[in-house]
Amino acid sequence: MEYDHDGNLDFEAWYHLNKSQFPSEFNLFIENSYDTFYFLFNVYRKVMTRMVPALQQLMKIQYPVFKTEKRPMVLEFINTIATTTGYTLLFRLYNLVHDQKKGVNVREKYHKFESWGELYARPQHPGNVDETNRPIYS
């Protein structure tokens, strides 16, 4: 078996090792959906295992008040923000690439494409929330 350095099974290696064991209909389904399976098992899992802890750490830097939070339900909600942000970003990127492969004109589909490129390619330095500016944020 092929595993990555995080101990996750490598889908591509696993599939090629085992594809002779599956019915031909299943292999046809996998091959027609190969990009999706590769994304889910090789890209998504690897990125999420690294992205979520990094986003949680970043949130504590940008919002220092989170460091002092002790209520379990609030902490659980704060932690879900990083997960939700991670999978939303990854699936939107996947869909963007998938659309491009299908020939969709992304500039027509995403009307703010150019401005998003500017914003995300050259982001402003994020500010931190502290007690002096906290009332500004709900």
C-alpha positions as CSV (number, residue, x, y, z in Angstrom):
1,M,0.0,0.0,0.0
2,E,1.1,3.5,-0.7
3,Y,0.7,6.1,2.0
4,D,1.7,9.7,2.1
5,H,3.8,11.2,5.0
6,D,0.6,12.0,6.9
7,G,-0.5,8.3,6.8
8,N,-3.3,8.8,4.3
9,L,-3.9,6.2,1.7
10,D,-2.8,7.3,-1.8
11,F,-5.9,6.8,-3.9
12,E,-4.1,6.5,-7.2
13,A,-1.7,3.8,-5.9
14,W,-4.6,2.0,-4.2
15,Y,-6.8,2.1,-7.2
16,H,-4.2,0.8,-9.6
17,L,-3.2,-2.0,-7.2
18,N,-6.9,-3.1,-6.7
19,K,-8.7,-2.2,-10.0
20,S,-8.5,-5.8,-11.3
21,Q,-10.6,-6.9,-8.3
22,F,-13.6,-4.6,-9.2
23,P,-16.4,-5.2,-11.7
24,S,-15.8,-3.5,-15.0
25,E,-18.9,-1.2,-14.4
26,F,-17.2,0.1,-11.2
27,N,-13.9,0.7,-13.0
28,L,-15.7,2.6,-15.8
29,F,-17.4,4.7,-13.2
30,I,-14.1,5.4,-11.4
31,E,-12.3,6.2,-14.7
32,N,-15.1,8.6,-15.7
33,S,-14.9,10.3,-12.3
34,Y,-11.2,9.9,-11.8
35,D,-10.5,13.6,-11.3
36,T,-13.1,13.8,-8.6
37,F,-11.9,10.7,-6.7
38,Y,-8.3,11.9,-7.0
39,F,-9.3,15.3,-5.6
40,L,-11.3,13.8,-2.7
41,F,-8.7,11.3,-1.6
42,N,-5.4,12.9,-2.5
43,V,-5.9,16.7,-2.5
44,Y,-8.9,17.4,-0.2
45,R,-7.7,15.2,2.7
46,K,-4.1,16.4,2.5
47,V,-5.0,20.1,2.3
48,M,-7.6,19.9,5.0
49,T,-5.4,18.2,7.5
50,R,-2.9,21.1,7.2
51,M,-5.3,24.0,6.5
52,V,-7.7,23.7,9.4
53,P,-5.0,23.9,12.2
54,A,-3.3,26.8,10.3
55,L,-6.6,28.7,10.0
56,Q,-7.4,28.1,13.6
57,Q,-4.0,29.5,14.5
58,L,-4.4,32.5,12.2
59,M,-7.9,33.2,13.7
60,K,-6.2,33.4,17.2
61,I,-3.7,35.9,15.8
62,Q,-6.3,38.0,14.0
63,Y,-8.8,37.8,16.9
64,P,-6.8,37.6,20.1
65,V,-10.0,37.5,22.1
66,F,-10.5,33.9,20.9
67,K,-7.5,32.9,23.0
68,T,-9.4,33.7,26.2
69,E,-12.6,31.8,25.2
70,K,-13.4,28.9,27.5
71,R,-17.0,28.1,26.7
72,P,-17.2,24.7,25.0
73,M,-20.0,25.5,22.6
74,V,-18.3,28.7,21.5
75,L,-15.0,27.0,21.1
76,E,-16.7,24.3,19.0
77,F,-18.3,26.9,16.8
78,I,-15.0,28.8,16.4
79,N,-13.3,25.6,15.3
80,T,-16.0,24.8,12.7
81,I,-15.3,28.2,11.1
82,A,-11.9,27.0,10.0
83,T,-13.3,23.7,8.7
84,T,-16.2,25.3,6.8
85,T,-13.8,27.9,5.3
86,G,-11.4,25.2,4.2
87,Y,-13.9,22.9,2.5
88,T,-15.8,25.8,0.9
89,L,-12.5,27.2,-0.6
90,L,-11.4,23.8,-1.8
91,F,-14.7,22.8,-3.5
92,R,-15.0,26.2,-5.1
93,L,-11.5,25.9,-6.5
94,Y,-12.2,22.3,-7.7
95,N,-15.4,23.5,-9.4
96,L,-13.5,26.4,-11.0
97,V,-10.9,24.0,-12.5
98,H,-13.7,21.5,-13.5
99,D,-15.6,24.3,-15.2
100,Q,-12.4,25.4,-17.1
101,K,-11.9,21.8,-18.3
102,K,-15.5,21.8,-19.6
103,G,-14.8,25.0,-21.5
104,V,-16.9,27.4,-19.3
105,N,-15.8,31.0,-19.7
106,V,-15.0,31.8,-16.0
107,R,-15.1,35.6,-16.7
108,E,-18.7,35.3,-17.8
109,K,-19.7,32.9,-15.0
110,Y,-17.9,34.9,-12.3
111,H,-18.6,38.6,-13.0
112,K,-16.1,39.8,-10.4
113,F,-13.3,37.6,-11.6
114,E,-10.9,40.4,-12.4
115,S,-11.5,42.2,-9.1
116,W,-11.2,39.0,-7.2
117,G,-7.8,38.4,-8.9
118,E,-6.6,41.8,-7.7
119,L,-8.0,41.3,-4.2
120,Y,-6.6,37.8,-3.6
121,A,-3.4,38.2,-5.5
122,R,-2.5,41.4,-3.6
123,P,-4.4,41.3,-0.3
124,Q,-4.1,44.1,2.2
125,H,-2.4,43.2,5.5
126,P,-5.2,41.9,7.8
127,G,-5.9,43.9,10.9
128,N,-6.2,42.4,14.3
129,V,-9.2,42.7,16.6
130,D,-8.3,43.9,20.1
131,E,-10.1,45.7,22.8
132,T,-9.6,49.1,21.1
133,N,-11.5,48.2,17.9
134,R,-13.6,45.3,19.1
135,P,-16.9,47.3,19.3
136,I,-16.6,47.9,15.5
137,Y,-17.1,44.1,14.9
138,S,-20.3,42.3,15.9
